[in-house]
Each structure stands twice: as structure tokens, then as C-alpha cells.
Amino acid sequence: MTLEFRMRYIQSVLERYLKATKSEKGRVLDELCKTCQLNRKYAIWKIHRGGFERGAMKRRRHKGKLYTGRVLDIVQAVWQAAGCPWSVRLQEIFRIWMPWIRIRYRLRQAEQAQLLKISASTIDRSLKDKKMAMKRRLYGRTKPGTLLRHKIPVRTEFSDVHEAGWIETDLVSHSGRSSEGEFAHTLNLTDIVSTWTESRAVMGKGEQGIVDRLEEMRLGFPFALRGLDADNGSEFINYHVEKYCADRNIGFSRSRPYKKDDNAHIEQKNWTHVRKLIGWDRYDSPEALRAMNDLYANELRLYMNLFQPSVKLVKVIRKGSRLRRIYDQPQTPLDRLIALSVTDPKINREKIEALNCLRQELDPFLLSKIINAKLSKIWSLAHYRPEIPKKESDSLNGISSVEKQVLRAIANMPGIKVYVRPQKGAPLVEVKHG
């Protein structure tokens, strides 16, 4: 096939392609790629540019804006009030919160329709700048325990779990920049199937304190506990927790050491329910502990479980080197439990009905406002430890002249400060350049 004939053939295919229906276009492309041995994406790209003739270019179509500035402002306001959720979850929040959104922002019918049909990608584009400013790093200070480790079975995934009551747990430290002394931790529990989450603050990592908080949260769950899965920290791998689970017929398992993916469900809740709200500061006073528990046991518990939808991973599809994750429809933990209560006898239906009635009476915007006020009080109770005092002086008695010369050369570098202790037990001295 000569080049001239090939180009004429391609142009004739282009004319057929532009007149064809959607189903016929696929067959035309198959014929073109097979005859001319072209890559399918390359053929589509050339067609969209106006053909294979040199200099041909298709004019780009400019699409007008569909959503007004007021609608996007409401999207941002609801996103902030809802705790900055993922765009797919925010779509479900618009549906759940619509009665209160309509009252608060005096929505017109057209604006309400736009909010209910806005796509996740449009939400992401409108919130891109806000999201970039909110990224922070997550870390913890728990250490693995060795007691009873070999007697407790290892569990790495929960794909076979379809009933409420299988719990993952973890401890989040609030030590700030120093792990010395005793400080507060948040004990986090989440249900695998319904994503219902309970949190409590505890001072230190004592076994009895952990057991007491576990019992308090167990009574708050609207279902019976079937199993407890923890990491290898000494706060969980001990005889107190093992006996607690055995006495209540609760299965007790652990993850593999240093494998956070084994506890992926609770690791996610550590961010959304603790770090995102409390932060990384140090809390080591009884007042801070009481303020955190007041928030966890009341408004935050209702807000997260009754008004915040979550998504669950259904399957992962691999296409070459890429992974495509498929999620189910966003639902609140309460809605998931309502659906499960039809077949699961261990779900307390009376508690579920009471919580459903309570949701109709509560205002999520008011809950968000109360949560922010309580968070401001908690942040004011953070303990900021002072830095080590450093004495500024040129007195370097006890340091040789060669050492002084080297230290001053280092101190002369931009952005570097040098401190030395000239004699044993002496205070720190700043080495100044010059």
C-alpha cells in the first residue's frame, strides 16, 4: 500500500466516521486500525484533530459554566461544616442534609436541583485550592508488646465478614513533640461492616484504663461485639484485655507487626475522627482529658455516625500497571445498621429506632458548630513544652583555638546555629561567626 493511497483511504474512512453512529464508529475504527496497522488511540487522536492532512486542526469547543458562584459557595460551606469529606461522600451529604441546607441558605428550586446533581469531579475542581492547604502528616508513638503475642491468632483481612460486631481498635497518642511522662491517648474502635465508630480518651497506656474505656464503648454500640482486632501494642497484648474478651465471649485477634494495612479500617478512622480534629499537640492534664471525652461521647459520636456517610471498597480491578478501585454507594453508619438489622439478631433494634428518631430532631450544622466550639476549648488546653534554654555568649573557655575556628566556620554558614558545652556540666553556649 503506497503512502498516497493510504492517505486517501484514511480520508475516506474519516468521512464515514464523522457520519456514523456511536456503535458504527467502533467498527470503523477497528477496520482502520487493522488495514493501516495504526494504534487505536493514535487514530482517534488524529480524527479529533480534524483528519490526517497536514495542518488540519479541529476548533476546541468552549463549554459554558453550569454552576453559579452561589452554588459553589454553598458547596464549600457544606464541605467545611461536614469536616472536609471526600467528594463522593459529599454528594451523599447533600442528599441527607438537604432539609437543613434548604433552610440555612434559603435555596431556590434550581439551586437545590444543581446541588443534588453536581458531580464528584466538579466538587474536586471547586475545592482544589482549599484541599491543598490542609495536608498534614500522621504519626504515632505506640510500641509493640511481646506478652501473649504468640498465643493470640493473627488476622490480616476481613473479606469474609458480613455481620456487625467485628471491631478494629487502635490507640492514638497525643504526646506532642515529647514522649516523656504521661499524656493522653485516644482509644478508637470501628466496626468493619457498618463503619460505626466510638472513641474515648485515656491517660497513659495502663491496662485497666484501656479495659474501662473498652467497656464504656461496648455499651454504647447498638450491636453486640463479636470480635476485637488490635495491633501488637502492649496496651492491647496483655492479660487484662485477653481476660476481658474471654469473659464476654469476644474473639480476640491481632495484626502482623509493622503491617498497618492489616488494620486499614481503623487507621482511616484515626485520621478522620482524631488527628483531623485534635491534631498533634500534647495533652497531659485532667482538664484536657475530660474535654476530649465530653466531645467524643456526645456531639462527635452522633455527628459522625448519624450524618457522615462513608464508602466501602467493593473490589479492585487491575488494568496493566493501574488499579481501579470500585466503591459501594455512600451510606451513614446508621443507615448501614438499619439495613443489617433485618437479618442480624445481634443488632439492638430499639437502639437503632431511637437513633433514627434522634437524627430527625438534630441539626447537623448546629452539631458542627458545637463541635468546633469544644475543639477550640481542647486546643486551648494543649501543653507546649518550652525549648531547652540556650545561653548566648562568646565565652568559649575550655575550647581549643582550632576547635573555635572550625565551629565558627560552621556557624558562618547560612541558616545554621552552633551550640557547644565548653565544660562538663556547663550551660550551652552559642558559637557566633566572625
DADAZI-V547098 format. One record per residue. N is the residue number from 1. RES is the residue in one small letter. SS is DSSP state (H for helix, E for strand, L for the rest). PHI is phi in degrees with one decimal (* if undefined). OMEGA is omega as a letter, one per 40 degrees, with the letter a starting at -180 (* if undefined). Layout:
# DADAZI-V547098
n=<N & N>
res=<RES & RES>
ss=<SS & SS>
phi=<PHI & PHI>
omega=<OMEGA & OMEGA>
This chain:
# DADAZI-V547098
n=<1 & 2 & 3 & 4 & 5 & 6 & 7 & 8 & 9 & 10 & 11 & 12 & 13 & 14 & 15 & 16 & 17 & 18 & 19 & 20 & 21 & 22 & 23 & 24 & 25 & 26 & 27 & 28 & 29 & 30 & 31 & 32 & 33 & 34 & 35 & 36 & 37 & 38 & 39 & 40 & 41 & 42 & 43 & 44 & 45 & 46 & 47 & 48 & 49 & 50 & 51 & 52 & 53 & 54 & 55 & 56 & 57 & 58 & 59 & 60 & 61 & 62 & 63 & 64 & 65 & 66 & 67 & 68 & 69 & 70 & 71 & 72 & 73 & 74 & 75 & 76 & 77 & 78 & 79 & 80 & 81 & 82 & 83 & 84 & 85 & 86 & 87 & 88 & 89 & 90 & 91 & 92 & 93 & 94 & 95 & 96 & 97 & 98 & 99 & 100 & 101 & 102 & 103 & 104 & 105 & 106 & 107 & 108 & 109 & 110 & 111 & 112 & 113 & 114 & 115 & 116 & 117 & 118 & 119 & 120 & 121 & 122 & 123 & 124 & 125 & 126 & 127 & 128 & 129 & 130 & 131 & 132 & 133 & 134 & 135 & 136 & 137 & 138 & 139 & 140 & 141 & 142 & 143 & 144 & 145 & 146 & 147 & 148 & 149 & 150 & 151 & 152 & 153 & 154 & 155 & 156 & 157 & 158 & 159 & 160 & 161 & 162 & 163 & 164 & 165 & 166 & 167 & 168 & 169 & 170 & 171 & 172 & 173 & 174 & 175 & 176 & 177 & 178 & 179 & 180 & 181 & 182 & 183 & 184 & 185 & 186 & 187 & 188 & 189 & 190 & 191 & 192 & 193 & 194 & 195 & 196 & 197 & 198 & 199 & 200 & 201 & 202 & 203 & 204 & 205 & 206 & 207 & 208 & 209 & 210 & 211 & 212 & 213 & 214 & 215 & 216 & 217 & 218 & 219 & 220 & 221 & 222 & 223 & 224 & 225 & 226 & 227 & 228 & 229 & 230 & 231 & 232 & 233 & 234 & 235 & 236 & 237 & 238 & 239 & 240 & 241 & 242 & 243 & 244 & 245 & 246 & 247 & 248 & 249 & 250 & 251 & 252 & 253 & 254 & 255 & 256 & 257 & 258 & 259 & 260 & 261 & 262 & 263 & 264 & 265 & 266 & 267 & 268 & 269 & 270 & 271 & 272 & 273 & 274 & 275 & 276 & 277 & 278 & 279 & 280 & 281 & 282 & 283 & 284 & 285 & 286 & 287 & 288 & 289 & 290 & 291 & 292 & 293 & 294 & 295 & 296 & 297 & 298 & 299 & 300 & 301 & 302 & 303 & 304 & 305 & 306 & 307 & 308 & 309 & 310 & 311 & 312 & 313 & 314 & 315 & 316 & 317 & 318 & 319 & 320 & 321 & 322 & 323 & 324 & 325 & 326 & 327 & 328 & 329 & 330 & 331 & 332 & 333 & 334 & 335 & 336 & 337 & 338 & 339 & 340 & 341 & 342 & 343 & 344 & 345 & 346 & 347 & 348 & 349 & 350 & 351 & 352 & 353 & 354 & 355 & 356 & 357 & 358 & 359 & 360 & 361 & 362 & 363 & 364 & 365 & 366 & 367 & 368 & 369 & 370 & 371 & 372 & 373 & 374 & 375 & 376 & 377 & 378 & 379 & 380 & 381 & 382 & 383 & 384 & 385 & 386 & 387 & 388 & 389 & 390 & 391 & 392 & 393 & 394 & 395 & 396 & 397 & 398 & 399 & 400 & 401 & 402 & 403 & 404 & 405 & 406 & 407 & 408 & 409 & 410 & 411 & 412 & 413 & 414 & 415 & 416 & 417 & 418 & 419 & 420 & 421 & 422 & 423 & 424 & 425 & 426 & 427 & 428 & 429 & 430 & 431 & 432 & 433 & 434>
res=<m & t & l & e & f & r & m & r & y & i & q & s & v & l & e & r & y & l & k & a & t & k & s & e & k & g & r & v & l & d & e & l & c & k & t & c & q & l & n & r & k & y & a & i & w & k & i & h & r & g & g & f & e & r & g & a & m & k & r & r & r & h & k & g & k & l & y & t & g & r & v & l & d & i & v & q & a & v & w & q & a & a & g & c & p & w & s & v & r & l & q & e & i & f & r & i & w & m & p & w & i & r & i & r & y & r & l & r & q & a & e & q & a & q & l & l & k & i & s & a & s & t & i & d & r & s & l & k & d & k & k & m & a & m & k & r & r & l & y & g & r & t & k & p & g & t & l & l & r & h & k & i & p & v & r & t & e & f & s & d & v & h & e & a & g & w & i & e & t & d & l & v & s & h & s & g & r & s & s & e & g & e & f & a & h & t & l & n & l & t & d & i & v & s & t & w & t & e & s & r & a & v & m & g & k & g & e & q & g & i & v & d & r & l & e & e & m & r & l & g & f & p & f & a & l & r & g & l & d & a & d & n & g & s & e & f & i & n & y & h & v & e & k & y & c & a & d & r & n & i & g & f & s & r & s & r & p & y & k & k & d & d & n & a & h & i & e & q & k & n & w & t & h & v & r & k & l & i & g & w & d & r & y & d & s & p & e & a & l & r & a & m & n & d & l & y & a & n & e & l & r & l & y & m & n & l & f & q & p & s & v & k & l & v & k & v & i & r & k & g & s & r & l & r & r & i & y & d & q & p & q & t & p & l & d & r & l & i & a & l & s & v & t & d & p & k & i & n & r & e & k & i & e & a & l & n & c & l & r & q & e & l & d & p & f & l & l & s & k & i & i & n & a & k & l & s & k & i & w & s & l & a & h & y & r & p & e & i & p & k & k & e & s & d & s & l & n & g & i & s & s & v & e & k & q & v & l & r & a & i & a & n & m & p & g & i & k & v & y & v & r & p & q & k & g & a & p & l & v & e & v & k & h & g>
ss=<L & L & H & H & H & H & H & H & H & H & H & H & H & H & H & H & H & H & H & L & L & H & H & H & H & H & H & H & H & H & H & H & H & H & H & H & L & L & L & H & H & H & H & H & H & H & H & H & L & L & L & L & L & L & L & L & L & L & L & L & L & L & L & L & L & L & L & L & H & H & H & H & H & H & H & H & H & H & H & H & H & L & L & L & L & L & H & H & H & H & H & H & H & H & H & H & H & H & H & H & H & H & H & H & H & L & L & L & H & H & H & H & H & H & H & H & H & L & L & H & H & H & H & H & H & H & L & H & H & H & H & H & L & L & L & L & L & L & L & L & L & L & L & E & L & L & L & L & H & H & H & L & L & E & L & L & L & L & L & L & L & L & L & L & L & E & E & E & E & E & E & E & E & L & E & L & L & L & L & L & L & L & L & E & E & E & E & E & E & E & E & L & L & L & L & L & E & E & E & E & E & E & E & L & L & L & H & H & H & H & H & H & H & H & H & H & H & H & H & H & L & L & E & L & L & L & E & E & E & E & L & L & E & L & L & L & L & L & H & H & H & H & H & H & H & H & H & L & L & L & E & E & E & E & L & L & L & L & L & H & H & H & H & H & H & H & H & H & H & H & H & H & H & H & H & H & H & H & L & L & L & E & L & L & L & H & H & H & H & H & H & H & H & H & H & H & H & L & H & H & H & H & H & H & H & H & H & L & E & E & L & L & E & E & E & E & E & E & E & L & L & E & E & E & E & E & E & L & L & L & E & E & H & H & H & H & H & H & H & H & L & L & L & L & L & L & E & L & H & H & H & H & H & H & H & H & H & H & H & H & H & L & L & H & H & H & H & H & H & H & H & H & H & H & H & H & H & H & H & H & L & L & L & L & L & L & L & L & L & L & E & L & L & L & L & L & L & L & L & L & H & H & H & H & H & H & H & H & H & H & H & L & L & L & L & L & L & E & E & E & L & L & L & L & L & L & L & L & E & E & E & L & L & L>
phi=<* & -72.7 & -64.0 & -63.8 & -64.2 & -63.4 & -67.2 & -66.6 & -64.8 & -64.8 & -64.5 & -67.2 & -64.4 & -61.1 & -63.7 & -66.9 & -63.2 & -68.4 & -93.4 & -79.9 & -78.0 & -62.6 & -69.3 & -72.8 & -61.2 & -62.6 & -68.8 & -63.8 & -64.0 & -59.0 & -63.9 & -62.1 & -66.8 & -72.1 & -72.0 & -97.6 & 56.2 & -103.1 & -70.0 & -60.8 & -66.0 & -65.9 & -64.6 & -63.0 & -61.1 & -66.3 & -62.5 & -69.5 & -87.4 & 106.9 & 121.1 & -103.9 & -79.0 & -62.3 & 86.6 & -71.9 & -147.6 & -84.3 & -68.3 & -75.5 & -89.2 & -94.8 & -93.8 & -72.1 & -74.9 & -90.6 & -104.8 & -75.5 & -62.2 & -65.4 & -63.7 & -68.1 & -64.9 & -67.3 & -58.0 & -66.3 & -65.9 & -67.4 & -59.4 & -70.3 & -66.7 & -86.7 & 87.8 & 58.3 & -79.1 & -62.2 & -59.8 & -65.6 & -70.6 & -64.5 & -58.8 & -69.9 & -62.9 & -57.8 & -68.9 & -71.6 & -88.6 & -53.8 & -57.8 & -81.7 & -63.4 & -61.1 & -74.1 & -67.1 & -106.7 & 50.1 & -68.9 & -84.5 & -61.7 & -66.5 & -67.1 & -62.1 & -62.6 & -65.7 & -62.8 & -77.5 & -111.5 & -62.8 & -85.0 & -64.8 & -66.4 & -65.5 & -61.7 & -60.9 & -65.6 & -72.2 & -107.9 & -57.2 & -65.1 & -66.4 & -68.2 & -62.4 & -87.6 & -114.2 & -79.5 & -138.2 & -102.0 & -105.8 & -148.7 & -143.7 & -131.3 & -82.8 & -119.4 & -68.5 & -100.3 & -111.1 & -65.1 & 66.5 & -58.1 & -75.8 & -91.1 & -95.8 & -66.0 & -92.6 & -130.9 & -106.7 & -157.4 & -127.4 & -67.0 & -92.9 & -94.2 & -132.0 & -124.4 & -72.9 & 116.7 & -93.2 & -112.5 & -105.2 & -134.0 & -158.7 & -118.7 & -109.6 & -84.3 & -123.8 & -97.8 & 68.9 & -91.6 & -134.2 & -98.2 & -76.3 & 73.5 & -102.1 & -145.3 & -80.1 & -130.4 & -107.3 & -89.3 & -113.1 & -130.1 & -138.2 & -84.8 & -65.6 & -81.8 & -91.1 & 66.4 & -64.4 & -128.2 & -125.3 & -137.6 & -145.5 & -94.0 & -140.2 & -87.3 & 76.1 & -120.1 & -63.5 & -60.6 & -68.0 & -63.1 & -64.3 & -63.4 & -61.8 & -69.4 & -60.6 & -65.9 & -61.5 & -74.3 & -59.2 & -70.6 & -83.4 & -68.2 & -83.5 & -155.7 & -81.5 & -78.6 & -103.8 & -155.8 & -127.7 & -116.6 & -125.5 & -86.5 & -96.9 & -66.7 & -66.8 & -69.7 & -109.6 & -85.3 & -153.7 & -68.1 & -63.2 & -69.1 & -61.4 & -67.0 & -58.4 & -69.1 & -65.1 & -66.2 & -107.6 & 57.2 & -106.9 & -64.9 & -122.7 & -138.6 & -138.8 & -90.5 & -75.0 & -61.3 & 62.5 & -120.4 & -66.6 & -64.5 & -65.4 & -117.9 & -63.1 & -64.3 & -75.2 & -62.7 & -65.6 & -69.1 & -57.9 & -80.3 & -70.5 & -103.2 & -127.7 & -60.0 & -62.5 & -101.7 & -80.0 & 92.3 & -118.7 & -76.0 & -95.3 & -128.4 & -138.0 & -113.5 & -59.3 & -64.5 & -65.0 & -62.5 & -65.4 & -65.2 & -67.1 & -68.5 & -63.7 & -73.0 & -63.0 & -82.9 & -122.3 & -63.9 & -63.8 & -60.6 & -70.5 & -63.0 & -73.6 & -90.2 & -104.7 & -122.6 & -107.1 & -73.7 & -132.5 & -115.4 & -122.6 & -71.1 & -91.9 & -161.5 & -122.6 & -107.6 & -97.5 & -124.5 & 66.1 & -94.4 & -104.9 & -114.5 & -113.3 & -96.4 & -106.5 & -112.2 & -82.1 & -70.1 & -60.4 & -144.7 & -75.9 & -55.5 & -64.9 & -64.4 & -63.9 & -69.1 & -61.5 & -68.5 & -76.0 & -65.5 & -66.2 & -115.1 & -101.8 & -74.0 & -87.0 & -89.9 & -77.1 & -67.8 & -64.5 & -65.4 & -64.3 & -65.2 & -65.0 & -67.6 & -65.5 & -66.9 & -64.7 & -62.4 & -67.6 & -90.5 & -85.6 & -110.9 & -62.5 & -67.3 & -68.4 & -60.0 & -61.7 & -65.4 & -65.3 & -61.2 & -63.9 & -65.9 & -69.3 & -64.2 & -61.4 & -66.8 & -63.8 & -61.3 & -70.1 & -94.8 & -64.8 & -104.5 & -96.9 & -72.9 & -69.5 & -71.3 & -63.2 & -63.9 & -123.1 & -86.1 & -91.4 & -158.6 & -96.6 & -77.0 & -121.5 & -63.6 & 101.5 & -106.8 & -68.6 & -63.7 & -66.2 & -64.1 & -61.2 & -63.3 & -66.7 & -64.9 & -68.7 & -65.7 & -66.7 & -65.8 & -76.4 & -72.3 & -60.6 & 78.5 & -116.9 & -116.6 & -118.6 & -125.3 & -133.3 & -112.7 & -58.4 & -135.1 & -61.4 & 85.7 & -79.1 & -71.2 & -66.5 & -123.7 & -80.7 & -91.5 & -96.0 & -75.6 & 102.0>
omega=<a & a & a & i & a & a & i & i & a & i & i & i & i & i & i & a & a & i & a & i & a & a & a & a & i & i & i & i & i & i & a & a & a & a & a & i & i & i & a & a & i & i & i & a & i & i & a & i & i & i & a & i & a & i & a & a & i & i & i & a & i & a & a & a & a & a & a & i & i & i & i & i & i & i & a & a & i & i & i & i & a & i & i & a & i & a & i & i & a & i & i & i & i & a & a & a & a & i & i & i & a & a & a & a & i & a & i & a & a & i & i & i & i & i & a & a & a & a & i & a & i & i & i & a & a & a & a & a & a & a & a & a & a & a & i & a & a & i & i & a & i & a & a & i & a & a & i & a & a & i & a & a & i & i & a & a & a & a & a & a & i & a & i & i & i & a & i & a & i & a & a & a & i & a & a & a & a & i & i & i & a & a & a & i & i & i & a & i & i & i & a & a & a & a & i & a & i & a & i & i & i & i & a & a & i & a & a & i & i & a & i & i & i & a & i & a & i & i & i & i & i & i & i & i & i & a & i & i & a & i & a & i & a & i & i & a & i & a & a & a & i & i & i & a & a & a & a & i & i & i & a & i & a & i & i & i & i & i & a & i & i & i & a & a & a & i & i & a & i & i & a & a & a & a & a & a & a & i & a & a & a & i & a & a & i & i & i & i & i & a & i & i & i & i & a & a & a & a & a & i & a & a & a & a & a & a & a & i & i & i & i & a & a & i & i & i & i & i & a & i & a & i & i & a & i & a & i & a & i & i & i & i & i & i & i & i & i & i & a & a & i & a & a & a & a & i & a & a & i & i & a & i & i & i & i & i & i & i & i & a & a & i & a & i & i & i & i & i & i & i & i & i & i & i & i & i & i & a & i & a & i & a & i & a & a & i & i & a & a & a & i & a & i & a & a & i & a & i & a & a & i & i & i & a & i & a & i & i & i & a & a & i & a & i & a & i & a & i & i & i & a & a & a & i & a & i & i & a & i & i & i & a & i & *>
